[in-house]
Amino acid sequence: MRLNEVTFDDSRPVDGYGPGFFRIDGEVVQGAVVILPSGVTGWGGFEDKALLLGKAGEIDVLFIGTGAEIAQIPGAMRHALEEVGIGVEIAATPAACRTYNVLLSEGRRVGLAALPV
């Protein structure tokens, strides 16, 4: 078996997560988080869409981690994001983090907004 090391350049991958926290590029962040090309910040959850809408030109797809289990997001949030040209992919947080990392390693313009597990 051949193993390839993934490099992320200046991007910020999710190294790990656990109850109430994320480890992003070696840094521990407590609570919900948004990772965009412009940086990492705390997130107020599904009602906090202004931060995401303001970054429309930075990303093509936003992965939304809904916690330990997959859940629906408010329709108004999805509609607002799609209206400004951001594709929305919903998954449980572990799957959202993994998929975000894979596409990030490919150099894609992706973001992650995730609730902790």
Backbone as ProteinMPNN parsed JSONL, in Angstrom:
{"seq_chain_A": "MRLNEVTFDDSRPVDGYGPGFFRIDGEVVQGAVVILPSGVTGWGGFEDKALLLGKAGEIDVLFIGTGAEIAQIPGAMRHALEEVGIGVEIAATPAACRTYNVLLSEGRRVGLAALPV", "coords_chain_A": {"N_chain_A": [[0.843, -1.164, 0.0], [0.514, 2.197, -0.813], [1.1, 5.267, 0.736], [0.089, 8.614, 0.759], [1.089, 11.801, 1.719], [-0.993, 14.422, 2.672], [-1.083, 17.777, 1.714], [-1.927, 21.07, 2.701], [-1.331, 23.662, 1.996], [-1.891, 27.027, 2.603], [-4.315, 26.653, 3.765], [-6.839, 25.75, 6.228], [-7.218, 22.871, 7.729], [-9.47, 20.51, 9.349], [-8.317, 18.955, 12.086], [-9.241, 17.38, 14.115], [-11.992, 16.553, 16.333], [-14.34, 16.748, 19.03], [-16.394, 16.243, 21.964], [-17.898, 19.215, 22.105], [-15.767, 20.712, 20.96], [-13.366, 21.661, 18.383], [-10.402, 20.794, 16.603], [-8.408, 22.689, 14.766], [-6.166, 22.93, 12.288], [-4.183, 22.416, 14.201], [-4.956, 24.042, 16.315], [-7.103, 24.466, 19.09], [-10.554, 24.993, 19.138], [-13.334, 26.059, 20.84], [-16.775, 25.147, 20.875], [-19.284, 25.909, 18.315], [-18.199, 26.403, 14.907], [-16.853, 28.312, 12.154], [-15.141, 27.835, 9.189], [-13.343, 29.418, 6.82], [-11.721, 30.525, 3.769], [-10.675, 32.975, 4.565], [-10.275, 32.736, 7.271], [-10.736, 31.406, 10.656], [-13.507, 31.284, 12.789], [-15.767, 31.709, 15.58], [-19.136, 30.433, 15.631], [-22.558, 31.279, 15.593], [-24.515, 29.418, 15.154], [-27.418, 28.124, 13.375], [-28.998, 30.422, 13.108], [-27.213, 32.412, 12.67], [-26.455, 33.627, 9.995], [-25.44, 35.82, 8.672], [-22.632, 36.222, 8.73], [-21.784, 34.16, 7.031], [-23.088, 34.805, 4.626], [-21.816, 37.153, 3.967], [-19.416, 36.282, 2.958], [-19.631, 35.328, 0.426], [-18.209, 35.517, -2.057], [-15.881, 34.132, -1.552], [-16.146, 31.345, -1.391], [-17.349, 28.356, -3.02], [-18.827, 26.198, -2.208], [-20.46, 25.354, 0.81], [-20.053, 23.382, 3.558], [-22.196, 22.142, 5.933], [-22.148, 21.167, 9.145], [-24.207, 19.389, 11.212], [-24.033, 18.519, 13.834], [-23.878, 15.587, 15.947], [-25.65, 13.948, 14.604], [-27.23, 13.855, 11.371], [-29.244, 16.558, 10.334], [-31.946, 18.708, 9.366], [-31.506, 22.022, 8.084], [-32.652, 25.388, 8.733], [-34.977, 26.413, 6.275], [-34.932, 29.05, 5.328], [-32.3, 29.802, 5.748], [-30.836, 28.094, 4.039], [-31.93, 28.908, 1.565], [-31.129, 31.632, 1.494], [-28.309, 31.39, 1.389], [-27.945, 29.958, -1.013], [-29.008, 31.789, -2.76], [-27.071, 33.782, -2.911], [-25.15, 32.482, -4.274], [-23.788, 30.371, -3.048], [-23.21, 27.01, -2.765], [-24.844, 24.472, -0.873], [-24.17, 21.906, 1.362], [-25.324, 19.475, 3.456], [-24.575, 17.637, 6.369], [-23.913, 15.207, 8.973], [-21.738, 16.359, 11.54], [-19.158, 14.927, 11.739], [-18.941, 13.716, 9.129], [-19.168, 15.99, 7.513], [-16.824, 17.376, 8.193], [-14.829, 15.573, 7.291], [-15.35, 15.485, 4.505], [-15.049, 18.172, 3.829], [-12.269, 18.451, 4.376], [-11.161, 16.731, 2.405], [-11.926, 17.972, -0.047], [-10.743, 20.436, 0.371], [-8.051, 19.721, 0.324], [-7.791, 19.264, -2.343], [-7.692, 21.744, -3.357], [-10.041, 23.124, -3.675], [-12.631, 25.66, -3.49], [-13.922, 25.877, -0.649], [-15.96, 25.938, 2.33], [-16.628, 25.527, 5.86], [-19.174, 25.192, 8.176], [-19.891, 24.35, 11.338], [-21.561, 22.562, 13.906], [-20.66, 21.43, 17.146], [-19.975, 17.959, 18.06]], "CA_chain_A": [[0.0, 0.0, 0.0], [1.249, 3.454, -0.881], [0.451, 6.351, 1.463], [0.464, 9.949, 0.316], [0.823, 12.841, 2.696], [-1.808, 15.512, 2.128], [-0.657, 19.115, 2.1], [-3.042, 22.002, 2.614], [-0.829, 25.007, 1.731], [-2.276, 27.978, 3.653], [-5.671, 26.337, 4.2], [-6.986, 25.33, 7.621], [-7.975, 21.627, 7.822], [-9.946, 20.042, 10.645], [-7.455, 17.866, 12.538], [-9.996, 16.534, 15.018], [-13.157, 17.151, 16.995], [-14.836, 15.963, 20.147], [-17.536, 16.887, 22.626], [-17.826, 20.66, 22.319], [-14.603, 21.405, 20.423], [-12.729, 21.281, 17.117], [-8.979, 21.114, 16.488], [-8.274, 23.182, 13.4], [-4.771, 23.238, 11.98], [-3.436, 22.355, 15.446], [-5.506, 24.965, 17.299], [-8.386, 24.035, 19.639], [-11.615, 25.999, 19.13], [-14.497, 25.576, 21.58], [-18.087, 25.486, 20.353], [-19.537, 25.891, 16.87], [-17.104, 27.057, 14.2], [-16.889, 28.545, 10.717], [-13.806, 27.874, 8.587], [-13.387, 29.975, 5.474], [-10.362, 30.883, 3.349], [-10.227, 34.17, 5.277], [-9.945, 32.437, 8.659], [-11.576, 30.589, 11.521], [-14.219, 32.091, 13.782], [-16.9, 31.067, 16.234], [-20.384, 30.517, 14.87], [-23.747, 31.324, 16.438], [-25.492, 28.4, 14.758], [-28.241, 28.308, 12.175], [-29.545, 31.782, 13.018], [-26.088, 33.306, 12.369], [-26.114, 33.45, 8.582], [-24.848, 37.045, 8.132], [-21.21, 35.977, 8.521], [-21.643, 33.299, 5.853], [-23.537, 35.537, 3.437], [-20.798, 38.159, 3.665], [-18.242, 35.637, 2.373], [-20.105, 34.65, -0.788], [-17.205, 35.468, -3.111], [-14.736, 33.316, -1.155], [-16.358, 29.893, -1.486], [-18.378, 27.848, -3.925], [-19.643, 25.236, -1.467], [-20.381, 25.391, 2.256], [-20.482, 22.17, 4.243], [-22.786, 22.468, 7.224], [-22.178, 20.043, 10.069], [-25.368, 19.588, 12.083], [-23.833, 17.86, 15.118], [-23.622, 14.144, 15.906], [-26.577, 13.351, 13.641], [-27.661, 14.742, 10.292], [-30.521, 17.229, 10.59], [-32.256, 19.761, 8.412], [-31.247, 23.404, 8.493], [-33.802, 26.219, 8.378], [-35.125, 26.67, 4.844], [-34.536, 30.432, 5.03], [-30.839, 29.845, 5.699], [-30.424, 27.452, 2.783], [-32.337, 29.77, 0.462], [-30.284, 32.839, 1.48], [-26.969, 31.012, 0.932], [-28.004, 29.609, -2.431], [-29.323, 33.013, -3.503], [-25.824, 34.533, -3.145], [-24.253, 31.645, -5.066], [-23.065, 29.376, -2.255], [-23.823, 25.689, -2.703], [-24.987, 24.021, 0.501], [-24.165, 20.463, 1.582], [-25.617, 19.225, 4.863], [-24.175, 16.312, 6.833], [-23.503, 15.164, 10.375], [-20.454, 17.052, 11.644], [-17.984, 14.133, 11.335], [-18.903, 13.572, 7.669], [-18.911, 17.318, 6.939], [-15.403, 17.666, 8.391], [-14.036, 14.723, 6.393], [-15.548, 15.909, 3.119], [-14.397, 19.479, 3.737], [-10.824, 18.241, 4.289], [-10.816, 16.14, 1.107], [-12.035, 18.992, -1.091], [-9.732, 21.443, 0.676], [-6.758, 19.209, -0.144], [-7.818, 19.355, -3.805], [-7.622, 23.152, -3.73], [-11.372, 23.656, -3.972], [-13.076, 26.83, -2.71], [-14.944, 25.343, 0.244], [-16.021, 26.403, 3.704], [-17.293, 24.63, 6.794], [-19.858, 25.74, 9.343], [-20.196, 23.102, 12.015], [-21.903, 22.458, 15.316], [-19.857, 20.349, 17.731], [-20.637, 16.667, 18.3]], "C_chain_A": [[0.893, 1.234, 0.0], [0.457, 4.526, -0.155], [0.978, 7.676, 0.946], [0.139, 10.945, 1.417], [0.059, 13.974, 2.014], [-1.245, 16.833, 2.629], [-1.799, 20.087, 1.833], [-2.611, 23.424, 2.296], [-1.192, 25.933, 2.89], [-3.67, 27.709, 4.209], [-5.674, 25.785, 5.619], [-7.827, 24.057, 7.704], [-8.464, 21.357, 9.246], [-9.103, 18.827, 11.015], [-8.213, 16.891, 13.436], [-11.166, 17.283, 15.611], [-13.576, 16.218, 18.117], [-15.987, 16.698, 20.794], [-17.281, 18.371, 22.891], [-16.633, 21.383, 21.727], [-14.202, 20.864, 19.05], [-11.242, 21.578, 17.256], [-8.739, 21.432, 15.018], [-6.837, 23.628, 13.185], [-3.94, 23.343, 13.257], [-3.96, 23.213, 16.576], [-6.866, 24.475, 17.79], [-9.352, 25.214, 19.663], [-12.822, 25.389, 19.825], [-15.785, 26.014, 20.887], [-18.182, 25.396, 18.842], [-18.51, 26.764, 16.156], [-17.434, 27.257, 12.728], [-15.445, 28.613, 10.242], [-13.974, 28.311, 7.141], [-11.952, 30.278, 5.044], [-9.804, 32.088, 4.107], [-9.923, 33.918, 6.749], [-10.98, 31.585, 9.367], [-12.22, 31.488, 12.552], [-15.301, 31.252, 14.442], [-18.16, 31.295, 15.43], [-21.553, 30.452, 15.829], [-24.811, 30.319, 16.064], [-26.339, 28.838, 13.578], [-28.831, 29.704, 12.024], [-28.476, 32.802, 12.618], [-25.645, 33.128, 10.924], [-25.433, 34.679, 7.98], [-23.361, 36.867, 7.837], [-20.981, 35.186, 7.237], [-22.02, 34.037, 4.575], [-22.509, 36.571, 3.008], [-19.561, 37.599, 2.979], [-18.561, 34.935, 1.058], [-19.043, 34.54, -1.873], [-16.021, 34.563, -2.806], [-14.905, 31.832, -1.443], [-17.441, 29.565, -2.511], [-19.351, 26.933, -3.206], [-19.383, 25.396, 0.022], [-20.892, 24.066, 2.801], [-20.997, 22.579, 5.607], [-22.881, 21.191, 8.04], [-23.245, 20.288, 11.122], [-25.234, 18.919, 13.448], [-23.605, 16.369, 14.925], [-24.481, 13.418, 14.869], [-26.915, 14.355, 12.548], [-29.042, 15.295, 10.63], [-30.736, 18.27, 9.507], [-31.846, 21.116, 8.971], [-32.487, 24.215, 8.13], [-33.817, 26.529, 6.879], [-34.68, 28.068, 4.45], [-33.017, 30.557, 4.934], [-30.335, 29.254, 4.391], [-30.728, 28.357, 1.597], [-31.434, 31.002, 0.358], [-28.886, 32.518, 0.963], [-26.96, 30.709, -0.559], [-28.266, 30.839, -3.297], [-28.068, 33.842, -3.796], [-24.769, 33.667, -3.833], [-23.422, 30.637, -4.299], [-23.848, 28.061, -2.28], [-23.813, 25.196, -1.271], [-25.036, 22.496, 0.541], [-24.307, 20.227, 3.076], [-25.213, 17.799, 5.207], [-24.004, 16.368, 8.345], [-22.094, 15.763, 10.431], [-19.251, 16.184, 11.277], [-17.849, 13.99, 9.821], [-18.612, 14.906, 6.998], [-17.436, 17.677, 7.062], [-14.532, 16.855, 7.432], [-14.145, 15.205, 4.949], [-14.907, 17.271, 2.877], [-12.894, 19.301, 3.559], [-10.4, 17.681, 2.933], [-10.85, 17.204, 0.015], [-11.035, 20.127, -0.875], [-8.368, 20.997, 0.157], [-6.653, 19.227, -1.664], [-7.763, 20.795, -4.29], [-8.96, 23.773, -4.067], [-11.717, 24.817, -3.042], [-14.25, 26.417, -1.83], [-14.849, 26.006, 1.608], [-16.749, 25.381, 4.545], [-17.925, 25.454, 7.891], [-20.362, 24.53, 10.103], [-20.536, 23.307, 13.485], [-21.081, 21.318, 15.899], [-20.69, 19.084, 17.939], [-20.92, 16.492, 19.768]], "O_chain_A": [[1.891, 1.301, 0.718], [-0.739, 4.682, -0.403], [2.179, 7.834, 0.724], [-0.957, 10.93, 1.977], [0.419, 14.421, 0.925], [-0.964, 16.99, 3.817], [-2.541, 19.942, 0.861], [-3.447, 24.326, 2.322], [-0.839, 25.655, 4.036], [-4.154, 28.471, 5.046], [-4.63, 25.399, 6.145], [-9.054, 24.153, 7.746], [-7.938, 21.906, 10.214], [-9.162, 17.795, 10.346], [-7.865, 15.712, 13.509], [-11.316, 18.49, 15.418], [-13.207, 15.044, 18.141], [-16.502, 17.668, 20.238], [-16.53, 18.726, 23.8], [-16.484, 22.581, 21.966], [-14.624, 19.79, 18.623], [-10.862, 22.517, 17.956], [-8.849, 20.567, 14.149], [-6.358, 24.572, 13.813], [-3.101, 24.234, 13.39], [-3.458, 23.123, 17.697], [-7.708, 24.103, 16.972], [-9.015, 26.296, 20.144], [-13.282, 24.314, 19.439], [-15.87, 27.129, 20.373], [-17.286, 24.879, 18.176], [-18.012, 27.739, 16.718], [-18.186, 26.486, 12.132], [-14.626, 29.342, 10.802], [-14.656, 27.66, 6.349], [-11.053, 30.287, 5.885], [-8.589, 32.208, 4.272], [-9.37, 34.792, 7.417], [-11.95, 31.114, 8.775], [-11.561, 32.355, 13.126], [-15.699, 30.21, 13.92], [-18.244, 32.237, 14.641], [-21.546, 29.662, 16.772], [-25.914, 30.364, 16.608], [-26.015, 29.797, 12.878], [-29.134, 30.123, 10.907], [-28.805, 33.934, 12.265], [-24.591, 32.552, 10.656], [-24.895, 34.591, 6.876], [-22.882, 37.317, 6.797], [-20.089, 35.508, 6.453], [-21.342, 33.905, 3.556], [-22.351, 36.836, 1.816], [-18.74, 38.362, 2.47], [-17.827, 34.042, 0.633], [-18.996, 33.518, -2.558], [-15.236, 34.253, -3.702], [-13.926, 31.134, -1.71], [-18.314, 30.378, -2.816], [-20.537, 26.883, -3.533], [-18.24, 25.554, 0.45], [-22.029, 23.675, 2.536], [-20.313, 23.281, 6.352], [-23.596, 20.257, 7.679], [-23.192, 21.283, 11.845], [-26.231, 18.767, 14.153], [-23.182, 15.938, 13.851], [-24.073, 12.391, 14.326], [-26.887, 15.564, 12.778], [-29.898, 14.579, 11.148], [-29.796, 18.66, 8.815], [-31.843, 21.326, 10.184], [-33.291, 23.778, 7.306], [-32.787, 26.867, 6.296], [-34.118, 28.263, 3.373], [-32.507, 31.333, 4.125], [-29.498, 29.853, 3.715], [-29.88, 28.55, 0.726], [-31.018, 31.375, -0.739], [-28.329, 33.288, 0.181], [-26.07, 31.155, -1.284], [-27.798, 30.917, -4.433], [-28.006, 34.53, -4.815], [-23.617, 34.081, -3.959], [-22.452, 30.099, -4.834], [-25.007, 28.011, -1.866], [-22.871, 25.473, -0.529], [-25.836, 21.872, -0.155], [-23.504, 20.72, 3.869], [-25.47, 16.867, 4.445], [-23.955, 17.45, 8.93], [-21.346, 15.673, 9.457], [-18.377, 16.662, 10.554], [-16.749, 14.129, 9.287], [-17.88, 14.948, 6.009], [-16.858, 18.229, 6.125], [-13.602, 17.393, 6.831], [-13.136, 15.32, 4.252], [-14.291, 17.494, 1.835], [-12.3, 19.931, 2.683], [-9.39, 18.11, 2.374], [-9.904, 17.323, -0.764], [-10.539, 20.711, -1.839], [-7.615, 21.804, -0.387], [-5.551, 19.209, -2.212], [-7.784, 21.047, -5.495], [-9.012, 24.839, -4.681], [-11.165, 24.938, -1.949], [-15.412, 26.578, -2.201], [-13.816, 26.556, 1.989], [-17.405, 24.48, 4.022], [-17.276, 26.323, 8.473], [-21.17, 23.761, 9.582], [-19.91, 24.091, 14.198], [-20.828, 20.331, 15.208], [-21.92, 19.124, 17.987], [-21.473, 15.469, 20.173]]}, "name": "protein", "num_of_chains": 1, "seq": "MRLNEVTFDDSRPVDGYGPGFFRIDGEVVQGAVVILPSGVTGWGGFEDKALLLGKAGEIDVLFIGTGAEIAQIPGAMRHALEEVGIGVEIAATPAACRTYNVLLSEGRRVGLAALPV"}
